[in-house]
């Protein structure tokens, strides 16, 4: 998966429209302080008002050239794993808290020429205007798609033009909670699940912070216990989240990608870990979950691969609902196979071969498949 050149070109054109004919270096220097401020807003300073960036046009440009590609690719990674649209009818997609549309356009990019209707709802008219211009500029990329924007409160799920085949809420839930500490996340999420078509998918993406990730873990525990949704990811089971119960670590993903050129140039003096995308997510569909194969042989990695004297060690949240330590000996593998195993990322779904219990409580696997 790669970030589309057309989207990068759109945001560069937006920058030229706002700033005039700056050189690339001048543009980078102009945007870097705003990117720095946004980066602090999204990580260190969660208490700041969202209006700091959402309704400011220059901040939208900074977001579009640096953060928009990251949100687009994060959403692509999740949808590749959890969303399998069936049939050939036109799809109805809701991007809730759409901003300038990174998540919604990521969904459209998975459809090719298939018809779809994208509904984008957000509280910022500036962001929605950018979204509408992007849709118009890139209409040849999505020739059979209708895009409709609406300024509205994201909590008003009862007012949505349901049903939807896909609902995405990308990095917006944490802002709802920040604005209202009494906000009922479970009831709101259940309302969204109720507005899915049969077999439809709800995807919530959040920052990979402890507080935001554990909020999703608690939400999936509620859905599993009360039976109002089936879990599609990241979990392979519907038991209680073992990471939330343990309280020490939290479930999140790490994915490598190739950033677009402008983002790399902006980052040269910011020193962010740009090549690695970190995030947490929850994907749900309607219906009660059933664990068909509760075994430790299928697991999602919740730790990186650690090389140690001819073997790799990792940890996985398995289909049996438990956390397990896994060990895989490297003998017998080619150099390319060893490299591929060592580079397997946190969040990858794997299937282990025959498992042998070890004295330290770990499981030794005979092989590993992704």
N, C-alpha and C positions, 0 to 999 in steps of 0.2 A: 504494500500500500504506500502511495506517495501523495504528497500534498499537491493539488492541481495548480498548474502555472497560471490559469485564468484567474484564480482567486488572489494570488500574489499580485498579478497585474492590476486587478481592480483596486486593491488598497494603495498601490503606488499611484494610480490615477487619482484616487481620492486625496492623497497627500499633495499631489500637484494642484488639484483644484483648490485646496485650502491654503497652501503655502506659496503657490506660484512655482516658478522654474528654479528650484534649488538644486544644487549639485547633490549627488548621493551622499557625500560625506557631510555636507551641511544638513541634509535631512536627518541623517543618523544622529548628529549632535543635537539637533532640535528635539528629536523624539526621545532620546535616551533618558533625560530626567523624568519625563512622564511615564516611561516604562518602569523606571526605578520606583516611582511613587505607586503605580498600580501593583507592582510586584509586592511591595510592602503591604499594600491594602489587602491583597489576596492571601497573605501568609501571616505577617506579624501583627497587623493592626485590624483584627476582625471587627472591632467595635466601631469603626468609622462608617459614616453614612454612605450608602451606595451612590448617592448623587454626586459624590466626589468625582466620579468618572462617567457615570451612565449618560448624563445630559450635557457633557462637555465635548464639543466636536473634535478638538485636538486630542483629547484622551481617547476618543473613538478611533482616530487614526493610529495612535500608538498601540491600542488594543488590537486593531486589525492587522497590523504588520508583525506583532510579536506574540500575542496571546491567542488570537483567532485561529492561527494554524495549529496550535497545540490543542485547543478544544476540539477542533475539527478531527484531528487524528485520534485523540482519546475516544471520541464518540465512535469513530470508525472501528477501532479495536474492539469495543464492547459489542457493537452491532454485528460485526463479523462472527462473534461467538454466540450471540444470544437471539438474533433476529433472522428468521427464515420466512419471509413473506411467501405465501402460496397463492396459486391461481394466477389469473391474468387481468383481473378487474382493477380499476383505478383505486389506489390506496389513499387513505385519509391519515395524514400525519400531523400531530400537534407538537410544536416546539414551545414548551411552556417556560417562560422566562428566557425568551429567545435571544435577547440582546440584538446583535447584528446578524445572527443566524448561523453561527458556526455548526451547531449540533444538527439543526434542520437540514442544512445543505450537505452535511456528512451523510445523513440518511438518504437524501436524494441521489447522492453519488453512487449509492449501492444499487440503484434501480435501473441504470442504463436508460433506455427509451420508454420504459414502462410509465403509463400515466399515473399521476398522483396529484393530490391537493394538499398543499402545505399550509397549515394555519400557524401563524407566529404571534404569540401573545407576550407582551412585555409592558412595563410601566414607563419606559423611556421612548418618547417620540423621536429623539435624535437617533437612537439605536435602530428603531424600526424604519426610519427613513433610509439609513445606510443599508439595511436588509433589502428594502424594496429596490434601491438602485442597483444593488448587487444582482438581484434576481433578474432585473431588466437587462443589465450588461451581459450576463452569462446565460441568457435565455437559450442560446444554441446548445449549451451543455445539457439543459433540461427542457427539451422541446415540447414535451407533453405534460408539463407541470404548471398548475395554477398556484400562485402564492398570494395569500391573503393575510394582512397584518391587522392587529387589533390592540389598542391601548387599553389595558384593563388590569385589575388586581388579580394576582396569580392565585389567591386563595379562593376565588369564586368558581370552583370547579363545576358547580351546578349550572353555571351559565354557559358552559362550553357547547359547541355544536356537535355533540357526540352522535354516533360512536366513532372511535378511531382504531385504525389498525396498529398504530404505533404512537405512543406518547413519550416524549423525551423531556426531562427536566434536568438541565445541565448546569451545575454549579450555581443553582438558584435557591435550593432548599435551605442552605445555611443562612442565606440572607433573609429569608422569611422568618426563621427562628430568631435571628439577631434583632429584627424589628419588633418581634412579639414573643417574649419568653414563654407565654402561655399557649402558643400555637400548638394545636393538636396534630402532630405529624402523622400519627396512625390513622385518624379519621380522614384527614385530607388525602392520604395515599389510598385508603380504601375507596374513597369517592372516585379517584382516578381509575382504579382497577375496574370499578363498576361501569365506566364509560368506554371500556375497550370492546371491540368486536370479539366474537368467539375466536379464541386463539390469538388475540391481539397481545401486544407486548408493551409494558411500561418499563422505561429505563431511567434511573436516577443516577447521575454522576455527581461526585462531590470531591473536594480536595482530600489529599491523603494525610490529613491531620488526624490526631488521635480523637478529638472531640467530634469531628464530622464523620469519621469512619465508624466510631462506636455508635453514633446515632443511627447509621444505616444497619449496623449489626443488631441493635435493639429493635429496629423496625422489621427486619426479616424474622427475628424471633417472634414478634407479635403476629405477623402474617402466618408463620408456620404453626404457632400454637392455636390460633383462632380459626385457621383454615379458610381465610377469605382470599388467599392467593397461593399460587404455586411458584416456587422459586426456580428461576432459570439460571441465575448466576449471581455472584460468583460461586455459590455453594453447590456441592454435589449431593446434598442431603437436606432433610427438613427437620433434623434434630436441633437442639439448642446450640447456638454458636459457641464452640469451645474456646475461641479466642476472646470473646466478650466475657465468658465465664472466668477465664484465667486472669484477665485484667492487665496483663503485662504488655502484650503485643496487640496490634490491631490489623485488620485485614485491609490490604491495599495492593495496588498493581504497580509494576514498573515495566515500561516498554521502551525499547530503543526505536529511534526514527531518524530520518534525515531532515533537519530543519531547512526551511527556505533561505535563500541567500540574505535577504534583508534582516531576518531575525538573527542570523549568525553575526552579522556586522554590528547590530545594536548590542549584542551580548558580549562583544569583545572586551568591553570595559566593565561589564556588569558581573561577569564570571558566574552566571547561573548555570546549573547543570542542565543545559538545554537539550543535549542528545538523549536524555532519559525523561520520559513522561511518567509522572506519578499521579495516581488518582485512586479513588475508591468508587465502587458502584454497586447497585442492586438492580436486578432485572426480574420482573414479576409478570405472571399472566394469571388469568382467572382460573378458578378451580382449586380443589384441595390437592396438595402435593403428595405423591406416593414415591417412596424410595425403592426402586426396582431391584437394585443390586448393592446392598449395604456391605461393601468390602473395603479393606485397606489397600487393595490393589489399584483402585482409581483414586486419584488425589489431585488437589490443586496446590501448587507450591506456594507456601506463605513465607518462604525465606529464599535467599539466593543460593546457588550452587557454590559450595566451599570445597576447594581442592585440598587434599591432605594425603600425601604419601601413597600415590597410586589409587586413590579413590576419591569420590565426591560425596559430600554430606549435605543434606537439605532437610527441610521440614515440610510436611504436607497436611492439609485439612482433607481428610479422606471421606469417601462415600459412606463409611460406617459412622460418621458423625464425630470422629475423634481426630486429634492431632497426633501425628506419628513422626518420629525421626527416621529418615531413610538413608541407607548407605549403598553406594553402587561402586563395585570394583571396576577399574579402568582397563584391566588386562583383557586382551582379545579384541579391542577396538582399534580401528585405524586412526591416524592423526586427525583426519577430518571429522570422524565420528566423535572423537574425544573433544574436539573443539566445539562441535555442535552441542554436546551434552553440557560442557562447562558453561556455555553461553545461554543455556535455557533460562528464561527469565522468571522472576517472581510473578506469580499469577498464572503461569502456564498450567494447562490441564495435562496430566500424564497418566499413563497406564504402566504399572510395574509388572515385571515377570514374576516368577515364583519368589515368594518372600520367606526368609528364614529369620526367626527371632534371634537376637543377640543378647548377651548377658547384660548389657547396659540399657536394655529396653528398646533399642532401635531395631529396625527391620532391614535386613540385607536383601537387595533385589538382584535377580539374575540378569535383568535387562530393563530398559526404559523406552517407552514409545510415547510420542506426543499425540 
